[in-house]
Amino acid sequence: MLDIPGETHIEVTGKDLTQLNKEAGGHRIQRVPPTERKGRVHTSTVTVAVIDPTVREKEYKDTDFKIEWYSGTGAGGQHRNKHQNSCRITHIETGLVSTAQCRSRINSLDEAKTALLNQLKGNDNRTQKTALAIERKEQVGSGMRGDKIRTYRFQDDTVKDHVTEKVASVKQVMKGNFELMW
């Protein structure tokens, strides 16, 4: 999840949440605070992004990797020179490579595969975070007045949706009756 200052995350569960995508965009709130003596209207803007944050783990098959065995380097004498216990694993799609030199083939394979899978998961996480940031930016726009989809006017008890042109009571919408705006 992206950590942005001033951002609030709300988790919503239910059967059909596809309608909440209509809430994405800029919301303008206009009100006259009780401490305002001259009756001036205060305006605030809130941007809303509706994002499915589920992280999908990518599954890797054995056919995604190329495994090569070779003799190790360095001290070790006759055992190191005679046996091909060192492992080099290459992820075919990305070209990432991991190597390990252990005394046994099983340990070398496990060590190299673990290191390579950790690299691949790190790349996948960065890719997913970038995709979420792009999706969020597309939904909220610049946050400026021209990007607003809805205006809440508390002093008039009206909410106007600028996409559907529907008008409803602020009290009703604030109770969760968003379908009045759709």
C-alpha positions in Angstrom: 0.0 0.0 0.0 1.3 3.5 -0.8 2.2 5.7 2.1 1.1 9.2 1.2 0.9 11.9 3.9 -2.7 13.0 4.6 -4.1 9.8 3.1 -6.8 7.7 4.7 -7.4 4.1 3.8 -10.9 2.6 4.3 -11.5 -1.0 3.8 -15.0 -1.9 2.5 -16.3 -5.4 2.2 -19.5 -6.7 0.6 -21.0 -8.6 -2.2 -21.1 -6.1 -5.0 -18.7 -3.2 -4.7 -18.3 -2.4 -8.4 -20.6 0.6 -7.9 -18.1 2.3 -5.6 -15.9 3.0 -8.7 -18.4 5.8 -9.4 -17.1 7.6 -6.2 -13.6 7.9 -7.7 -12.5 11.5 -8.4 -12.6 14.9 -6.7 -15.3 15.8 -4.2 -15.8 19.5 -3.3 -17.3 20.3 0.1 -18.8 23.7 0.9 -19.9 24.7 4.3 -20.3 27.7 6.6 -18.6 26.8 10.0 -20.4 27.8 13.2 -17.5 30.0 14.1 -17.8 32.0 10.8 -19.2 35.5 11.8 -19.5 36.9 8.3 -21.2 33.9 6.7 -18.4 33.1 4.3 -18.5 29.7 2.6 -15.4 27.5 3.3 -14.5 25.1 0.5 -12.4 21.9 0.8 -11.5 19.3 -1.7 -11.2 15.6 -1.2 -9.9 13.1 -3.8 -11.2 9.6 -3.7 -9.6 6.5 -5.4 -11.2 3.1 -5.3 -8.5 0.5 -5.6 -8.5 -3.3 -5.1 -5.4 -3.7 -2.9 -5.1 -7.5 -3.1 -1.6 -8.5 -3.8 -1.4 -11.3 -6.3 1.6 -13.7 -5.9 3.0 -14.7 -9.2 3.5 -18.5 -9.6 6.7 -19.7 -11.2 7.1 -23.1 -12.9 10.3 -25.1 -13.3 10.1 -24.5 -17.0 10.6 -20.7 -16.3 14.2 -21.4 -15.2 17.4 -22.7 -16.9 19.6 -24.6 -14.5 23.3 -25.1 -15.2 25.8 -27.1 -13.2 29.5 -26.4 -13.1 32.7 -27.1 -11.0 33.3 -24.6 -8.2 36.1 -22.2 -7.9 38.5 -21.6 -5.1 40.0 -23.9 -2.5 38.5 -27.3 -2.0 40.9 -29.6 -3.7 40.0 -32.7 -5.6 36.3 -32.8 -4.5 35.7 -29.2 -5.8 37.4 -30.0 -9.1 35.8 -33.4 -9.8 32.2 -32.7 -8.9 29.9 -30.2 -10.5 28.0 -29.1 -7.4 27.8 -25.3 -8.2 24.5 -24.1 -9.6 23.6 -21.2 -11.8 19.9 -20.6 -12.3 18.6 -18.1 -14.9 15.0 -16.8 -15.1 14.4 -17.1 -18.8 11.8 -14.2 -19.1 13.8 -11.5 -17.2 17.4 -12.8 -17.5 18.0 -12.6 -13.8 20.8 -14.9 -12.6 21.6 -16.4 -9.3 24.5 -18.7 -8.4 25.4 -20.8 -5.4 28.5 -23.0 -4.5 27.8 -25.5 -1.8 29.3 -29.0 -1.1 26.1 -30.7 -2.4 23.9 -30.2 -5.4 20.7 -30.0 -3.3 22.0 -27.2 -1.1 23.4 -25.3 -4.1 20.1 -25.6 -6.0 18.0 -24.6 -2.9 20.3 -21.6 -2.1 20.3 -20.3 -5.7 16.6 -20.8 -6.2 15.7 -19.0 -3.0 17.9 -16.0 -3.9 16.4 -15.8 -7.4 12.8 -16.1 -6.1 13.5 -13.3 -3.6 14.8 -11.1 -6.4 11.7 -11.9 -8.6 9.3 -11.2 -5.8 11.0 -7.8 -5.1 10.6 -6.9 -8.8 6.9 -8.0 -8.8 6.2 -5.9 -5.7 7.7 -2.8 -7.3 5.7 -3.4 -10.5 2.5 -3.7 -8.5 3.2 -0.6 -6.5 3.8 1.4 -9.7 0.6 0.0 -11.3 -1.4 1.0 -8.2 0.1 4.5 -8.2 -0.8 5.0 -11.9 -4.4 3.7 -11.3 -4.8 6.1 -8.3 -3.5 9.0 -10.3 -5.9 8.3 -13.2 -8.8 8.2 -10.8 -8.2 11.3 -8.7 -6.7 13.5 -11.4 -5.0 16.7 -10.3 -7.4 17.4 -7.4 -8.1 20.8 -8.8 -11.6 22.3 -9.1 -12.1 21.2 -12.7 -11.6 17.6 -11.8 -14.5 17.5 -9.3 -17.2 14.9 -9.8 -19.5 16.0 -6.9 -20.2 19.0 -4.8 -21.6 18.8 -1.2 -23.2 22.1 -0.1 -24.1 21.7 3.6 -25.7 25.1 3.9 -28.3 24.2 1.2 -28.5 20.5 2.1 -27.7 19.5 -1.5 -25.3 17.2 -3.2 -24.8 17.6 -6.9 -23.1 14.9 -9.0 -21.5 16.6 -12.0 -21.4 13.4 -14.0 -25.0 12.2 -13.7 -26.4 15.7 -13.0 -28.4 14.2 -10.1 -29.1 16.2 -7.0 -29.9 14.7 -3.5 -29.9 15.7 0.2 -26.5 15.9 1.9 -28.1 14.1 5.0 -29.2 11.2 2.9 -25.9 10.8 1.0 -23.9 11.1 4.3 -25.9 8.2 5.7 -24.5 6.0 2.9 -27.2 6.3 0.3 -24.8 6.8 -2.5 -27.2 5.1 -5.0 -29.2 8.4 -5.0 -26.3 9.9 -7.0 -25.8 7.0 -9.4 
